[in-house]
Amino acid sequence: MDGLAALPSEGAIHKRASRKRTSSLASNDRSASSPPLPPSTSSPAFVPAIPTILAPTPRRHLIDTSESQHWLGTPPLSASSSRDVSPFTTHFPSYISSELAPNSSLPSSTSAVTSKNLAPGSPNAHRRSFSALYLRESTPGRKSLRNRQASNASIASTYTNHGGGENLHKSLLRSKRSQAHQEHAENGSMGRRWIRYMHKRGLKSWVVPSAVAFATLLKLALGVGSYSGQATPPMYGDYEAQRHWMEITKHLPFREWYTYDLQYWGLDYPPLTAYVSWICGYIGALINPAWFALDSSRGIETAGSKLYMRLTVVFFDLLVYVPAIIMFVKVWQGTRSKRTQEQAILLLLLQPALLLIDHGHFQYNSVMLGLTLLAVNFFATGNDLLGALCFVLSLAFKQMALYYAPAIGSYLLAKCIYLGRRHGTTLFTRLGLTVTAAFALLFLPFYVPPFAPGPLHILHPITRIFPFSRGLFEDKVANFWCASNVLVKWRRVAGEGETGRRWLVRTSTALTALGFGPAVAGLLRAGWTMRVKDHTPNTKIQAKAKADGSKTTLASNPPPFLPLLSYALLASSMSFFLFSFQVHEKTILLPLLPLTLLMSAAPPGSALHNWGALGNNVAVFSMWPLLKRDGLAVPYVACVVLWNRVIGYDLMGCWEGGVVQVLSLTVYAAAFALHVLELVFPAPARYPDLFPVLNVLISTPVFVLIWLWSLKCGVEVAWALGGLGGSSKDRPGSPTAVEGKGAVDVEGAGTAVEGGAGARRRRVEGTGGYFD
């Protein structure tokens, strides 16, 4: 009984003995001439009386101060707000984390929670969790935010008085100012205010349906206006091209789809577009055969036919693009607050460039972009075969999806390398069979009798899909070739005829490859440095998974370098837009997709949010000559103003004088001045293209900077995932390296990388936190 009485009572808090700190000779010398620092009673982590060497926090290399934090972002402070960042745990499947628990720095209860939340097949297996946040909030002695702020001010004042805290004081002031700007931006967001209103009225379940309904009504309203080629015979425009393809696919056999009357909008899109056109033409002919009568319906512009054509765009948008957006928010931002997810959906639904081109100018770009987004979503959930199939469908709908091919192809190849020789070869074989079978089925009617005369007939669609016989660029597109053509006449440099055309094709191909090369190399290097060995570790993982009764394998989970994919998509598509052969002004929609996806995860007022807003606004501005020709001036202004108000983009309200803000202010001033000049003064007769060329010269530098910024962010994320050098042995994020190390909670700095990066850390005296 005496022994039992000596035990602590139930619920008693056991405190670990404080660790004795050591100090160097330099600190002992300093203590002789300066009195010890008094502890701050208002702070849970006071400054120790024994002086220590204070290592400065390397803020430049902290994930939470870079743009990549929003893609690898920490979970929100609470379930209803995501303003402040919090530490989070590194995630592994349960068959790994359960083995790692004994050596983990977390309490055993946390390991249990982590194993439960990350069980194989769980929807949260690839997401972040709130376990680290729970530990941080439940730590004994944790005080309120107001007390912590007062404590931080006290510590900063104490450090300043002793001559060592000037940088810390400036850092605290900068953080406070940034938080104030973020709160101002969020409170000023029309979308945020509407979402808050719906939640307070108990209508939170109606937010997403209402947002989709509003976006649909906006698309229908845009459809009432003008479109490409309206009342401009004899060729009209893109609207007539899409209608004409429905006409010929409805009435002609497969063998004539890509050869019939090529001088009048011959079909030049891949087979999936042709099949969709056939379906639309067949249904439309049932309603009114005159809409799609062969040859006699050319240039038809009746109210009924226009309404039907507009409704087909809205239908396929709701069928493909809207579900892809909702899935993206659930998969990539699943741990963020409900309001933040809904704000991201609003931002993506109301993107002005896509609205104006698809529902104003008239095209079906949302189908291609939606299929690509579905592919990215499936990659994030570990369903690589479904992702590859969706990307094949995207390529088969519009060949412009090739802009994403280097990024997606290198990601899949990097994952095959990452899985090791055995499992990587298996995945590579399955991917190859899936892609080959999908393309073979899609092109089947164009090379197999009786649909086609023979196998060589497949050359007809291929030569139509890749029109190298056309020029280097069309109209005045804001890319490198058109902008530099003001000073260097590239056609004159290359020479006339076939030789000059081949030189332009080769040169543009080389520059494009150089443009996306760093992003591709980063993905492949990440797969190589984090690769799994084929011996003992894999055997242990498989045995543990079998013992748990789980069918989940390493191949069914996303690799730790998945965050690199988003920046690789942006770098690849932007390099194609800037440097490739035969570029349209509308193809800026492709780099806008990954840029807007990245932006949707960023808080208003942040650098990433400002880059995304600048890119979207300048992209719409770069298409102004096209929109003006289509009679879409009023929708142009309305969509841009509405989108900026909904997302809370207020450049001056969140002014900090950063590079992106100064650049944005300069570009917006130049764009506004150009609009005023174009409105007041007519173009001189000698230079009829003066205003479009000035538009190109304003827009192109912004796109070049966004391309460079995407490469820079990719390097930052690659460094955060485990450095830029070394081998796969003991590499953070590699399953061979994390075995026995557990899931790590990173406190203080609030930075970690999902799937790894917590295994290697070091403690900095005086900072009160870990950083990679």
Helices and strands as residue ranges (DSSP letters): H 2-5, H 25-33, G 59-61, G 63-65, G 67-70, E 76-78, E 81-85, H 94-100, G 101-103, H 108-117, H 131-137, H 145-161, H 166-187, H 190-200, G 204-206, H 207-224, H 238-251, G 254-256, H 271-287, G 289-292, H 303-316, I 317-321, H 322-332, H 338-349, H 352-356, I 357-362, H 365-380, H 384-397, G 399-404, H 405-418, H 420-442, G 444-446, G 455-458, H 459-465, H 480-484, H 490-494, H 497-529, H 536-547, G 554-556, H 564-579, G 585-588, H 589-600, H 607-622, H 624-629, H 633-647, H 659-680, H 690-720, H 735-738, E 762-763, E 770-771
